[in-house]
Amino acid sequence: MKIFNSIPEIPAPRIFAEYDSREFLGEEVISSSVTYLVDALRIASSIMPSKNQPFSPGSQIIAVADAKLVKLFLYLPEFRHEAVKDNGKVDQIMFKAHVGINM
């Protein structure tokens, strides 16, 4: 059953190994908003162990986190790019993912 006309039903669950290699699956992978939130939190938490160390512009930790963020947004379905839709409805989980990434 669809709740909103422009948003597809919640997709079948996948393991994170499939999600992490979704560009090689040969099909467009659409995951739930929760999956994208968890991925955003994994990316943000990957730089936490080094929070007390000074970063240089070429820091590998920053480069890896940046590459992961680019990959997240590159494979994010078009309808999940904005947390607030044109009709005023809010995808609260995607809103939290965007806030988590942009803090």
C-alpha positions as CSV (number, residue, x, y, z in Angstrom):
1,M,0.0,0.0,0.0
2,K,1.4,3.4,-1.0
3,I,1.1,6.3,1.5
4,F,2.2,9.0,-0.9
5,N,1.8,8.9,-4.6
6,S,5.3,10.0,-5.5
7,I,7.2,7.7,-3.0
8,P,7.5,4.0,-3.7
9,E,6.7,1.4,-1.1
10,I,9.4,0.4,1.4
11,P,11.8,-1.8,-0.5
12,A,12.9,-5.3,0.6
13,P,15.7,-5.3,3.1
14,R,19.3,-5.9,2.0
15,I,22.4,-6.5,4.0
16,F,25.0,-3.7,4.3
17,A,27.4,-5.6,2.1
18,E,25.0,-5.3,-0.7
19,Y,24.2,-1.6,0.1
20,D,27.9,-0.8,0.2
21,S,28.5,-2.3,-3.2
22,R,25.3,-1.2,-4.8
23,E,27.1,0.5,-7.8
24,F,28.1,-3.0,-8.9
25,L,24.7,-4.7,-8.7
26,G,23.6,-3.7,-12.2
27,E,20.3,-2.3,-11.0
28,E,19.2,0.8,-9.2
29,V,19.0,0.1,-5.5
30,I,16.4,2.0,-3.6
31,S,16.6,1.6,0.1
32,S,14.4,2.9,2.9
33,S,15.1,6.3,4.5
34,V,16.4,4.5,7.6
35,T,19.2,2.9,5.5
36,Y,20.4,6.3,4.3
37,L,20.2,7.6,7.9
38,V,22.3,4.7,9.2
39,D,24.8,5.2,6.3
40,A,25.1,8.9,7.1
41,L,25.7,8.1,10.8
42,R,28.4,5.5,9.8
43,I,30.1,8.2,7.7
44,A,30.0,10.8,10.5
45,S,31.2,8.3,13.1
46,S,34.1,7.2,11.0
47,I,35.9,10.5,11.7
48,M,35.1,10.6,15.4
49,P,38.2,8.6,16.6
50,S,40.4,11.3,15.3
51,K,38.5,14.3,16.6
52,N,41.3,15.3,19.0
53,Q,43.9,15.2,16.3
54,P,44.6,18.2,14.1
55,F,43.6,17.8,10.5
56,S,45.7,18.9,7.6
57,P,44.0,19.7,4.2
58,G,45.2,16.4,2.7
59,S,44.2,14.2,5.7
60,Q,43.3,10.7,4.6
61,I,40.5,10.5,7.2
62,I,38.8,13.6,5.7
63,A,39.4,12.3,2.1
64,V,37.8,9.0,2.9
65,A,34.8,10.6,4.6
66,D,34.4,13.0,1.7
67,A,34.4,10.1,-0.8
68,K,31.8,8.2,1.2
69,L,29.6,11.3,1.3
70,V,29.9,11.8,-2.5
71,K,29.0,8.1,-3.0
72,L,26.0,8.5,-0.7
73,F,24.6,11.4,-2.6
74,L,25.6,10.0,-6.0
75,Y,23.4,6.9,-5.5
76,L,20.7,8.6,-3.5
77,P,17.4,8.4,-5.4
78,E,16.1,11.7,-6.8
79,F,13.0,11.6,-4.6
80,R,15.1,11.4,-1.4
81,H,17.3,14.5,-2.2
82,E,15.0,16.8,-0.4
83,A,13.6,16.0,3.0
84,V,10.8,18.5,2.5
85,K,8.6,17.8,-0.5
86,D,6.9,20.4,-2.7
87,N,3.6,19.5,-1.1
88,G,5.0,20.4,2.4
89,K,5.3,16.8,3.6
90,V,8.5,16.0,5.5
91,D,10.4,12.7,5.4
92,Q,11.5,12.9,9.0
93,I,14.1,10.2,8.7
94,M,15.8,11.8,5.7
95,F,15.6,15.1,7.5
96,K,17.6,13.6,10.3
97,A,20.1,12.1,7.8
98,H,20.6,15.5,6.1
99,V,21.1,17.2,9.5
100,G,23.5,14.5,10.6
101,I,25.7,15.0,7.6
102,N,25.6,18.8,7.6
103,M,26.4,19.4,11.3
